[in-house]
Amino acid sequence: MLNNLSINDLLRAVREYNEDIVYTVKKAYDMASTLHQNQYRKSGEPYIIHPLNVCYTLALMHADCDTLCAALLHDTLEDTHVTKEEIAKEFNENVAELVDGVTKISNSTYNVGSDNDATTRKIILGMAKDIRIIVIKLADRLHNMRTLEFKSPDRQEKISLETMHLYVPLARIIGAYEIKYELEDIAFKYLKPNDYLKTEEERNRLIDTSKSTLDIMQSNIGNLLEQKDISYSIYSKVKNIYGIYKRINKLGNYTDKHDLVALKICLEELQNCYLNSYLVLGLVHKLYHPLNEKFKDYICNPKANMYQALHTTVFAPNDSFVQVQIKTTFMNYVSTYGLPSYWHYMGDMARYKMQEDLTNKINFYDSVEGINQLFSSNQDFVNQVRKEILSKNIHVFNSKGYVIYLPSGSTIVDYLLTVYKDKAIHVDNVSINGNLSSNYGQVLNDNDIICVSFDESKVVNTTNWEKMTATSLGTRTLSLIKKGN
């Protein structure tokens, strides 16, 4: 917790990447400080400490000037006399819109159990409008979670549930894993304190028992890369407390713990990162024999949130297995901050690239727009979003080897109506992993390979499809097809 954070700390962080915006950020701080004068948090601290911490988190991501100013002012519309028009006049329309967007999210009380689905709808639609709104809100939630000890037990539980149900999935969608992991761990601590303490002890034991193995591997791999004149950085990564808890809870033991502690090898940005990553992979395998079934190429086939790396699990010293992740420094930055990492590399243009990738690569915008068009009821909208967007994905392959991400539980019908929307009704045959399937309600699994053939003279019965569709994506697309969209 950054209790002693000052405006000088913030300005120093901003100055490190953009000297030109320091004056404007200071101006926003002065305005927020004046507006929040004589306001205090539950901790007894002056209220300005909160927006200062929110802004500092974003400055560490190299956020643009408008985002930083909006972070400092994000509670002023709700808690002070200032108006949106006054903020626009002092700064610009973008800052005012960002503050207003965050305020609309904050003004409603979220209740798990769909008592206030309108709030969730606001958050999701706000994110589709400008991703920076939800990035500010994630930073806001992060600081509120860090200071949750000052809330009553009832509020601690309610806020933690909200965090797990809404903000953790949103952080995962945009790839902001550093925020996701911390939100998970803090929420877990308040929701299941005994399990939290037990898992924390397990994690500490895991770190202690792995230290010798990881030190040996870091030294051996580092020496070999230096001999080959390859620029790199290497360090260990331990899965977060809640992640370890989920693993133990799922398996009932520590049987498969190869990726709970991993070595990350980050390479400098080179012209052909793919070939260089594979070169390093070969050198690692020269030292440590690989476990073939644990190899993953996320550079060729990125995850839905654009995570990229080569993953290999090797037979390590001391009769253990260790996962090694190989990526470039840019890929590592993306895997830490997700879409907000573009600020680090693209400056003010990042907001457009972030929104573009949210639309085109993650396909968030099209999904939200489709759901919003189809469901007027807030509850139906939220249920669809939870199944289609906030749930975890599976990944399957088409006949050409391209990855398609679908909500967990998706069926063949879901796949057909997602990938082949315009000609899905003319499907002739479908095979899964080489086996013909006439049951189009068959649930798909990770890594399934799906081949489809079509016959334009054939038209399937969409009513039968509707009965076989188990999850959201196909149902929505089928409804749109029936509406003629």
C-alpha positions as CSV (number, residue, x, y, z in Angstrom):
1,M,0.0,0.0,0.0
2,L,1.3,3.4,-1.0
3,N,0.4,5.3,2.2
4,N,3.2,7.8,1.9
5,L,2.7,8.6,-1.8
6,S,3.0,12.3,-2.6
7,I,2.3,14.5,-5.6
8,N,6.1,14.6,-6.1
9,D,6.2,10.8,-6.5
10,L,3.5,11.0,-9.2
11,L,5.2,13.9,-11.1
12,R,8.5,12.1,-10.9
13,A,6.9,9.0,-12.5
14,V,5.2,11.0,-15.2
15,R,8.4,13.0,-15.9
16,E,10.3,9.8,-16.6
17,Y,8.2,9.1,-19.7
18,N,6.7,12.5,-20.8
19,E,8.0,15.8,-19.4
20,D,5.5,17.7,-21.6
21,I,2.4,16.6,-19.6
22,V,3.8,17.2,-16.1
23,Y,2.3,20.8,-15.9
24,T,-1.2,19.6,-16.9
25,V,-1.2,16.6,-14.5
26,K,-0.1,18.9,-11.7
27,K,-3.0,21.3,-12.6
28,A,-5.5,18.3,-12.4
29,Y,-4.0,17.4,-9.0
30,D,-4.4,20.9,-7.7
31,M,-8.0,21.1,-8.9
32,A,-8.8,17.7,-7.3
33,S,-7.1,18.6,-4.1
34,T,-9.0,21.8,-3.8
35,L,-12.4,20.1,-4.6
36,H,-11.8,17.3,-2.1
37,Q,-10.6,19.6,0.6
38,N,-12.0,18.6,4.0
39,Q,-13.0,15.2,2.7
40,Y,-11.5,12.1,4.3
41,R,-11.5,8.4,3.7
42,K,-12.5,5.7,6.2
43,S,-8.8,5.3,7.0
44,G,-8.7,8.9,8.2
45,E,-6.5,10.0,5.4
46,P,-7.3,13.1,3.2
47,Y,-9.5,12.0,0.3
48,I,-7.0,13.2,-2.3
49,I,-4.7,10.2,-1.3
50,H,-7.1,7.9,-3.2
51,P,-7.1,9.6,-6.7
52,L,-3.4,10.2,-6.3
53,N,-2.8,6.5,-5.9
54,V,-5.2,5.7,-8.8
55,C,-3.3,8.1,-11.0
56,Y,0.1,6.7,-9.9
57,T,-0.9,3.2,-10.9
58,L,-1.7,4.5,-14.3
59,A,1.5,6.5,-14.6
60,L,3.4,3.3,-14.0
61,M,1.7,2.1,-17.2
62,H,2.8,5.4,-19.0
63,A,-0.9,6.4,-19.4
64,D,-1.7,9.5,-21.6
65,C,-2.3,12.9,-20.2
66,D,-6.1,12.8,-20.5
67,T,-6.3,9.5,-18.7
68,L,-4.0,10.7,-15.8
69,C,-6.1,13.9,-15.4
70,A,-9.4,11.9,-15.5
71,A,-7.9,9.6,-12.8
72,L,-7.2,12.5,-10.5
73,L,-10.6,13.9,-11.1
74,H,-12.6,10.7,-11.3
75,D,-14.6,11.2,-8.0
76,T,-15.2,15.0,-8.4
77,L,-18.5,14.8,-10.3
78,E,-19.9,12.5,-7.7
79,D,-18.5,14.0,-4.5
80,T,-18.0,17.7,-5.2
81,H,-19.8,20.6,-6.7
82,V,-17.8,20.7,-10.0
83,T,-19.7,20.0,-13.3
84,K,-18.7,18.1,-16.4
85,E,-18.8,21.3,-18.4
86,E,-16.3,23.0,-16.0
87,I,-13.9,20.0,-16.3
88,A,-14.1,20.3,-20.1
89,K,-13.4,24.0,-19.9
90,E,-10.4,23.5,-17.6
91,F,-8.9,20.6,-19.6
92,N,-10.8,19.2,-22.6
93,E,-13.8,17.3,-23.7
94,N,-12.0,13.9,-23.6
95,V,-11.1,14.4,-19.9
96,A,-14.7,15.3,-19.1
97,E,-16.0,12.3,-20.9
98,L,-13.6,9.9,-19.1
99,V,-14.6,11.4,-15.7
100,D,-18.3,11.2,-16.6
101,G,-17.8,7.6,-17.8
102,V,-16.2,6.5,-14.6
103,T,-18.8,8.4,-12.5
104,K,-21.7,6.6,-14.3
105,I,-20.1,3.3,-13.3
106,S,-19.5,4.4,-9.7
107,N,-22.9,6.0,-9.1
108,S,-24.8,2.7,-9.1
109,T,-24.4,0.0,-6.5
110,Y,-23.5,-3.4,-7.9
111,N,-25.1,-6.4,-6.3
112,V,-24.1,-9.9,-7.1
113,G,-27.2,-11.8,-8.0
114,S,-28.5,-9.4,-10.7
115,D,-30.3,-7.0,-8.3
116,N,-28.6,-4.2,-10.2
117,D,-27.9,-5.5,-13.7
118,A,-28.2,-2.0,-15.1
119,T,-24.8,-1.2,-13.4
120,T,-23.1,-4.1,-15.1
121,R,-24.5,-3.0,-18.4
122,K,-23.2,0.5,-17.9
123,I,-19.7,-0.9,-17.2
124,I,-19.6,-3.1,-20.2
125,L,-21.0,-0.6,-22.6
126,G,-18.7,2.1,-21.2
127,M,-15.7,-0.2,-21.8
128,A,-16.9,-0.7,-25.4
129,K,-17.1,3.1,-25.8
130,D,-13.6,3.9,-24.5
131,I,-11.4,1.2,-22.9
132,R,-9.6,3.9,-20.8
133,I,-12.8,4.2,-18.7
134,I,-12.4,0.6,-17.5
135,V,-8.6,0.9,-17.1
136,I,-9.2,3.9,-14.7
137,K,-11.9,1.9,-13.0
138,L,-9.6,-1.1,-12.5
139,A,-6.9,1.2,-11.0
140,D,-9.6,2.7,-8.8
141,R,-10.8,-0.7,-7.7
142,L,-7.2,-1.8,-7.0
143,H,-6.6,1.0,-4.6
144,N,-9.9,0.5,-2.9
145,M,-9.1,-3.2,-2.4
146,R,-5.7,-2.3,-1.0
147,T,-7.5,-0.2,1.6
148,L,-10.4,-2.6,2.2
149,E,-9.3,-3.2,5.8
150,F,-11.0,0.1,6.8
151,K,-14.4,-1.1,5.7
152,S,-17.0,-3.1,7.7
153,P,-17.0,-6.9,7.4
154,D,-20.2,-6.8,5.4
155,R,-18.8,-4.2,2.9
156,Q,-15.5,-6.2,2.7
157,E,-17.4,-9.3,1.6
158,K,-19.7,-7.4,-0.8
159,I,-16.9,-5.5,-2.5
160,S,-14.7,-8.6,-2.7
161,L,-17.6,-10.6,-4.4
162,E,-18.1,-7.7,-6.8
163,T,-14.4,-7.7,-7.6
164,M,-14.3,-11.5,-8.3
165,H,-17.4,-11.5,-10.4
166,L,-16.8,-8.4,-12.5
167,Y,-13.5,-6.7,-12.2
168,V,-11.2,-9.8,-12.3
169,P,-12.9,-11.0,-15.5
170,L,-12.6,-7.5,-17.1
171,A,-8.9,-7.4,-16.2
172,R,-8.4,-10.8,-17.7
173,I,-10.2,-9.7,-20.9
174,I,-7.9,-6.8,-21.6
175,G,-4.8,-8.9,-20.4
176,A,-4.0,-6.7,-17.4
177,Y,-2.8,-9.7,-15.4
178,E,-0.7,-7.8,-12.8
179,I,-3.9,-6.1,-11.7
180,K,-6.0,-9.3,-12.1
181,Y,-3.7,-11.3,-9.8
182,E,-3.6,-8.7,-7.1
183,L,-7.4,-8.2,-7.2
184,E,-7.9,-12.0,-6.9
185,D,-5.6,-12.4,-4.0
186,I,-7.0,-9.5,-1.9
187,A,-10.6,-10.6,-2.6
188,F,-9.7,-14.2,-1.7
189,K,-8.2,-13.0,1.5
190,Y,-11.5,-11.4,2.6
191,L,-13.8,-14.1,1.2
192,K,-12.0,-17.1,2.5
193,P,-9.4,-16.0,5.1
194,N,-8.5,-19.5,6.4
195,D,-8.0,-20.9,2.9
196,Y,-6.0,-17.8,2.0
197,L,-3.6,-18.3,4.9
198,K,-3.1,-22.0,4.2
199,T,-2.5,-21.4,0.5
200,E,-0.1,-18.6,1.3
201,E,1.9,-21.0,3.4
202,E,1.9,-23.5,0.5
203,R,3.1,-20.8,-1.8
204,N,6.0,-19.9,0.5
205,R,7.0,-23.5,0.8
206,L,6.9,-23.9,-2.9
207,I,9.2,-20.8,-3.3
208,D,11.6,-22.2,-0.7
209,T,11.8,-25.7,-2.2
210,S,12.2,-24.4,-5.8
211,K,14.9,-21.8,-5.1
212,S,17.9,-24.1,-5.5
213,T,16.5,-25.6,-8.8
214,L,15.7,-22.2,-10.3
215,D,19.1,-20.7,-9.3
216,I,20.9,-23.5,-11.1
217,M,18.8,-23.2,-14.2
218,Q,19.1,-19.4,-14.3
219,S,22.9,-19.7,-14.1
220,N,23.2,-22.5,-16.7
221,I,20.7,-21.0,-19.2
222,G,22.2,-17.5,-18.7
223,N,25.8,-18.8,-19.4
224,L,24.7,-20.5,-22.6
225,L,22.8,-17.4,-23.9
226,E,25.8,-15.2,-23.2
227,Q,28.1,-17.6,-25.1
228,K,25.8,-17.2,-28.1
229,D,25.8,-13.4,-27.6
230,I,22.1,-13.2,-27.1
231,S,20.7,-10.3,-25.1
232,Y,18.2,-11.4,-22.5
233,S,16.8,-11.0,-19.0
234,I,15.7,-14.0,-16.9
235,Y,13.8,-14.3,-13.7
236,S,11.4,-16.6,-11.9
237,K,7.6,-16.1,-11.6
238,V,5.4,-17.7,-9.0
239,K,1.6,-18.2,-9.5
240,N,-0.5,-15.9,-7.3
241,I,-2.1,-17.2,-4.1
242,Y,-5.6,-17.6,-5.6
243,G,-4.2,-19.3,-8.7
244,I,-2.5,-21.9,-6.5
245,Y,-5.7,-22.3,-4.5
246,K,-7.7,-23.0,-7.6
247,R,-5.1,-25.6,-8.8
248,I,-5.2,-27.4,-5.5
249,N,-9.0,-27.2,-5.3
250,K,-9.4,-28.6,-8.8
251,L,-6.9,-31.5,-8.5
252,G,-7.2,-32.1,-4.8
253,N,-3.4,-32.1,-4.4
254,Y,-0.1,-30.7,-5.8
255,T,0.3,-33.4,-8.4
256,D,0.6,-31.2,-11.5
257,K,2.6,-28.2,-10.3
258,H,5.0,-27.7,-13.2
259,D,3.7,-24.2,-14.0
260,L,3.2,-22.9,-10.4
261,V,6.8,-21.6,-10.6
262,A,8.2,-20.7,-14.0
263,L,11.3,-19.2,-15.5
264,K,10.7,-16.3,-17.8
265,I,13.3,-15.5,-20.5
266,C,12.8,-12.1,-22.1
267,L,14.7,-11.3,-25.3
268,E,15.4,-7.9,-26.7
269,E,13.2,-6.8,-29.6
270,L,14.8,-8.3,-32.7
271,Q,13.7,-8.3,-36.3
272,N,12.5,-11.9,-36.2
273,C,11.3,-12.5,-32.7
274,Y,9.8,-15.9,-33.7
275,L,13.0,-17.4,-35.0
276,N,15.0,-16.0,-32.2
277,S,12.5,-17.4,-29.6
278,Y,12.8,-20.8,-31.2
279,L,16.6,-20.5,-31.2
280,V,16.5,-19.9,-27.5
281,L,14.0,-22.8,-27.1
282,G,16.6,-25.1,-28.8
283,L,19.3,-23.9,-26.4
284,V,17.1,-24.5,-23.4
285,H,16.3,-28.0,-24.6
286,K,20.0,-28.7,-25.2
287,L,20.4,-28.2,-21.4
288,Y,17.1,-29.7,-20.2
289,H,15.1,-32.4,-21.8
290,P,11.5,-31.3,-22.7
291,L,8.3,-32.9,-21.7
292,N,6.7,-32.9,-25.2
293,E,3.0,-32.8,-24.2
294,K,3.6,-29.6,-22.2
295,F,4.9,-27.5,-25.1
296,K,2.7,-24.5,-26.2
297,D,3.3,-22.0,-29.0
298,Y,1.4,-18.9,-28.0
299,I,3.5,-16.7,-30.4
300,C,2.0,-18.4,-33.5
301,N,-1.4,-18.8,-31.7
302,P,-1.8,-16.0,-29.2
303,K,-4.4,-16.3,-26.4
304,A,-7.7,-14.4,-26.7
305,N,-6.2,-11.5,-24.8
306,M,-3.2,-11.4,-27.1
307,Y,-0.8,-13.1,-24.7
308,Q,2.3,-14.4,-26.6
309,A,5.2,-16.6,-25.5
310,L,6.7,-20.1,-26.1
311,H,6.0,-22.4,-23.1
312,T,8.0,-25.5,-22.5
313,T,8.2,-27.8,-19.5
314,V,11.5,-29.4,-18.9
315,F,13.1,-32.1,-16.7
316,A,14.9,-29.8,-14.2
317,P,17.5,-30.5,-11.6
318,N,16.5,-32.1,-8.2
319,D,14.0,-34.4,-10.0
320,S,11.5,-31.7,-10.7
321,F,9.7,-30.1,-13.6
322,V,9.9,-26.4,-14.5
323,Q,8.0,-24.4,-17.0
324,V,10.2,-22.1,-19.1
325,Q,8.5,-19.1,-20.9
326,I,10.3,-17.5,-23.8
327,K,9.1,-14.1,-25.1
328,T,10.3,-10.7,-26.1
329,T,10.4,-7.7,-23.7
330,F,7.3,-6.3,-25.6
331,M,5.4,-9.6,-25.2
332,N,6.3,-9.6,-21.5
333,Y,5.0,-6.1,-21.1
334,V,1.8,-7.1,-22.8
335,S,1.5,-10.2,-20.6
336,T,1.8,-7.9,-17.6
337,Y,-0.4,-4.9,-18.5
338,G,-2.4,-6.2,-21.5
339,L,-3.8,-3.6,-23.8
340,P,-2.7,-0.7,-21.6
341,S,0.9,-1.7,-22.4
342,Y,0.5,0.1,-25.7
343,W,0.9,3.4,-23.8
344,H,4.5,2.4,-23.1
345,Y,5.3,2.0,-26.8
346,M,2.9,4.3,-28.7
347,G,2.2,7.3,-26.4
348,D,-0.9,9.3,-27.2
349,M,-1.7,7.1,-30.2
350,A,-2.1,4.1,-27.9
351,R,-5.8,4.8,-27.1
352,Y,-6.7,4.2,-30.8
353,K,-4.7,1.0,-31.0
354,M,-6.1,-0.3,-27.7
355,Q,-9.7,0.3,-28.9
356,E,-8.9,-1.2,-32.3
357,D,-7.5,-4.4,-30.8
358,L,-10.4,-4.6,-28.3
359,T,-12.6,-4.6,-31.4
360,N,-10.7,-6.7,-33.9
361,K,-8.4,-9.0,-32.0
362,I,-10.3,-9.6,-28.8
363,N,-13.7,-9.1,-30.6
364,F,-15.1,-7.5,-27.5
365,Y,-16.9,-4.6,-29.3
366,D,-18.8,-6.8,-31.8
367,S,-19.9,-9.1,-29.0
368,V,-21.1,-6.3,-26.8
369,E,-22.9,-4.6,-29.7
370,G,-24.6,-7.8,-30.7
371,I,-25.7,-8.6,-27.2
372,N,-26.9,-5.0,-26.6
373,Q,-29.0,-5.1,-29.8
374,L,-30.6,-8.4,-29.0
375,F,-31.5,-8.0,-25.3
376,S,-33.5,-5.0,-24.0
377,S,-33.7,-6.6,-20.6
378,N,-30.8,-5.7,-18.3
379,Q,-30.9,-9.2,-16.7
380,D,-30.9,-11.0,-20.1
381,F,-28.0,-8.7,-21.3
382,V,-26.0,-9.4,-18.2
383,N,-26.6,-13.2,-18.3
384,Q,-25.5,-13.2,-21.9
385,V,-22.4,-11.2,-21.2
386,R,-21.5,-13.4,-18.3
387,K,-21.7,-16.5,-20.5
388,E,-20.1,-15.0,-23.6
389,I,-17.6,-12.5,-22.4
390,L,-16.9,-12.8,-18.7
391,S,-16.6,-16.6,-18.7
392,K,-13.4,-18.4,-19.5
393,N,-12.8,-19.4,-23.1
394,I,-11.8,-22.6,-24.8
395,H,-9.7,-22.6,-27.9
396,V,-10.3,-24.8,-30.9
397,F,-8.7,-25.1,-34.3
398,N,-10.2,-24.9,-37.8
399,S,-9.0,-27.1,-40.7
400,K,-6.2,-24.6,-41.5
401,G,-4.8,-24.6,-37.9
402,Y,-6.2,-21.1,-36.9
403,V,-7.3,-20.7,-33.3
404,I,-10.9,-19.8,-32.6
405,Y,-11.8,-18.8,-29.0
406,L,-15.3,-19.6,-27.8
407,P,-17.0,-19.5,-24.4
408,S,-16.5,-22.5,-22.3
409,G,-19.3,-25.1,-22.9
410,S,-19.7,-24.1,-26.6
411,T,-21.1,-26.6,-29.0
412,I,-20.7,-27.4,-32.7
413,V,-23.6,-25.2,-33.4
414,D,-22.0,-22.3,-31.5
415,Y,-18.8,-22.8,-33.6
416,L,-20.7,-22.9,-36.9
417,L,-22.8,-19.9,-36.2
418,T,-19.7,-17.9,-35.0
419,V,-17.2,-18.8,-37.7
420,Y,-19.5,-19.4,-40.6
421,K,-22.4,-17.0,-39.8
422,D,-23.3,-16.3,-43.5
423,K,-23.3,-19.9,-44.7
424,A,-23.7,-22.0,-41.5
425,I,-27.3,-23.1,-42.5
426,H,-25.7,-24.9,-45.5
427,V,-23.5,-27.1,-43.5
428,D,-23.2,-30.7,-44.8
429,N,-20.7,-32.5,-42.5
430,V,-18.7,-31.7,-39.4
431,S,-15.8,-33.7,-38.0
432,I,-14.1,-33.3,-34.6
433,N,-10.6,-34.5,-34.5
434,G,-11.1,-36.6,-37.6
435,N,-14.4,-38.2,-36.4
436,L,-17.7,-37.3,-38.1
437,S,-20.3,-35.9,-35.7
438,S,-24.0,-35.8,-36.4
439,N,-24.8,-34.4,-33.0
440,Y,-24.3,-30.7,-33.5
441,G,-25.1,-30.1,-29.8
442,Q,-21.8,-31.8,-28.9
443,V,-19.8,-29.7,-26.4
444,L,-16.4,-28.8,-27.7
445,N,-13.1,-29.1,-25.7
446,D,-9.8,-27.2,-25.7
447,N,-7.6,-28.1,-28.7
448,D,-10.4,-29.8,-30.7
449,I,-9.8,-29.7,-34.5
450,I,-13.0,-28.9,-36.4
451,C,-13.4,-29.5,-40.1
452,V,-16.6,-28.4,-41.9
453,S,-18.0,-29.0,-45.4
454,F,-20.9,-27.2,-47.0
455,D,-23.6,-28.0,-49.5
456,E,-25.5,-24.9,-50.7
457,S,-28.4,-27.0,-51.9
458,K,-28.9,-28.1,-48.3
459,V,-30.6,-26.0,-45.7
460,V,-30.6,-27.1,-42.0
461,N,-33.5,-26.7,-39.6
462,T,-32.6,-23.7,-37.4
463,T,-35.2,-24.7,-34.9
464,N,-33.4,-28.0,-34.3
465,W,-30.1,-26.1,-34.0
466,E,-31.6,-23.8,-31.4
467,K,-32.5,-26.9,-29.3
468,M,-29.0,-28.2,-29.6
469,T,-27.2,-24.9,-28.8
470,A,-25.9,-25.1,-25.2
471,T,-24.3,-21.7,-24.8
472,S,-24.5,-18.1,-25.6
473,L,-22.6,-17.3,-28.7
474,G,-24.5,-19.5,-31.2
475,T,-27.8,-18.6,-29.6
476,R,-27.2,-14.9,-30.1
477,T,-26.0,-15.3,-33.6
478,L,-28.9,-17.6,-34.5
479,S,-31.3,-15.1,-33.2
480,L,-29.7,-12.4,-35.3
481,I,-29.9,-14.6,-38.4
482,K,-33.6,-15.2,-37.7
483,K,-34.1,-11.4,-37.4
484,G,-32.5,-11.0,-40.8
485,N,-29.5,-9.0,-39.4
